[in-house]
């Protein structure tokens, strides 16, 4: 999977939705395996700005996604 630059909650939600669909998971299935609720998954995928960070990271991990932070001072 190629890396993506995420600049907004909506972009993160779109990435999560895309990955969930690639894995052929429905929202209730993702909620169950990630230990969250269906409403949370829906809000997250729709870019709700006040979704809980800990739960969001848990969903990302469940989907095999990770956050990589680029050092803005490094020149690549």
Order of alpha helices (4+ residues) and beta strands (2+ residues): alpha-alpha-alpha-alpha
